[in-house]
């Protein structure tokens, strides 16, 4: 019997989940959140990085750039279904260097002059994972190549693609996000019964968390898996061809050890 | 002297104000006397490298009954065998020059390398892996280079590792020591007899060390995290065990039990790992489903509730190359670059990571085949013309290591069948010199294997590739000098 679903408000259709039962269950959930799906993983493709605009004439000594650091869905979908909160640890010279973003989109804008490493800690909803995850991003304000002059129109953009992997996720989580575009859920094993999905919180109450209409969207990098796969396939072909050639040469040498030279022709 | 002096700023009003401001509220340590403030600030409060002497000490007069002069006097050095006489300045007190040996002569230590007779060799020292000539040569080199085995290994004509050489040297010394002693108990306390050299352990130790040293900060951090997590799990399991006395119903126990095996797997795995980092995180070999070595996720990952795909890839790359040496890993990465593939995928999806791992695995196969082929070729050639004193089988000393090591150099390079033939012709044409040159070259440079690799790249990456231009020994010498300088 699955017990994992956390109903914060309402929406559970199981008869036994009255409030008191749930509360007592939740205390146990801290240790083990329901039934876990073995040999199964759910992943969330994300992109994290920063966009930095040079302020040009408005730049002062300590505030030469305005930048935004963020964690977004790889296709700009709302990460709020998985991530509850993001904490950005800024350089200690900022006021309140620990910035907490409680709702999506998980982004933070600041002004400054220096580059430094930002630690982004992601906290997940309680049915997803009780452990936080750290991302490390080196804030970039100045363009890499000297030839590229600083302009106020074109920002410096540095983004990394990655995937958050949840091995052996709880069935409640899988049920909840099964059809959500932000999450990669592989085909479920046959005969698996998921509990009916339960909303973490009211959808209507939340503001939109996706980054599709963000003013920064035009600067976002496009990450193409297909390109990467093609490149790898080409490389593998080359290596395999070479392996085959070497094998031929080896057999030739083995075949005529007393001969003067092995000439594979 | 101060920056303000240089700038010609007034010394009073402003600097004082600045000094006051820049001084931290509470000074952690007082600046020692005798160091100027500016110099002390540069050290950032860290203890200075040079001992500071109080200036007043320097001005102290020597005792008045001593009359100190410095004189240019000849001296002999007992460490020299040629009785060369040199001069130096000597502190002479009251007209009496210091007597005794040259003070630095005592630093000329030499090693007592045992000498064995032919008879002793026959009786105690024969070894199927070593010939008498080789052993003689080894002991000769040991004497010459004072047991600097890295240098000896470089000079040694046949491909022996440092550990093999040490092993032979120490086992021979030990055998002689024991054989010459009238009673075995006489030498029982001798370090050579007490602690025999363990070549296998040494090799293992070096491999583990290079593994640890080549870890990145991030990996270390992750390791620490994983260990902390393992500890936490262990603690919670202890708690759970204590709690089982109080029966709990339903899923709770079940879930705990389900988690136990994997957690304990990972826990022991991690313990192993810290003890022997080179073995990384090979998935538990006992598990029958861990057959597809690369595809399975290392146990240390499985115990994490959440991780990044890039982290998983790093771990799996490390696990896959745990058996390979640092040099091989470097070569894999070099090959990846030559192929135009990112060392770390830009879009690390599951499929991309799997492909990436496969590619690395194939490159490893490729490199192994290359090594085999080189070895076979060398074997063949030494069979053909037996005049070769040193078999060129070792890739590190090998004359043509370069073009074989990098099959995917961006510029087009033919791997036609004539390659082998050409090289053979060339080797016949200029017989020993190039080999000899390479050999000496690598000796002068390198102690470490990677450097051998670097050298071969430096030597063979040049504009005139070996496969194109038949270079004479003279041009090679020129190139060598250039690289040397």
Interface residues (C-beta under 8 A of the other chain):
Chain A: X1 X2 X3 X28 X31 X32 X34 X35 X36 X38 X43 X45 X124 X128 X129 X130 X131 X133 X135 X136 X161 X162 X163 X164 X165 X166 X167 X168 X223 X224 X225 X227 X228 X229 X231 X232 X233 X235 X236 X238 X239 X240 X242 X243 X245 X246 X247 X249 X250 X253 X254 X257 X258 X260 X261 X262 X263 X264 X265
Chain B: X218 X236 X240 X250 X251 X252 X255 X256 X258 X259 X297 X301 X302 X304 X305 X306 X307 X308 X309 X310 X312 X335 X336 X339 X340 X341 X345 X346 X347 X348 X349 X350 X351 X352 X355 X356 X358 X359 X362 X363 X365 X366 X369 X370 X372 X373 X376 X377 X380 X383 X384 X407 X408 X415 X417 X418 X420 X421 X424
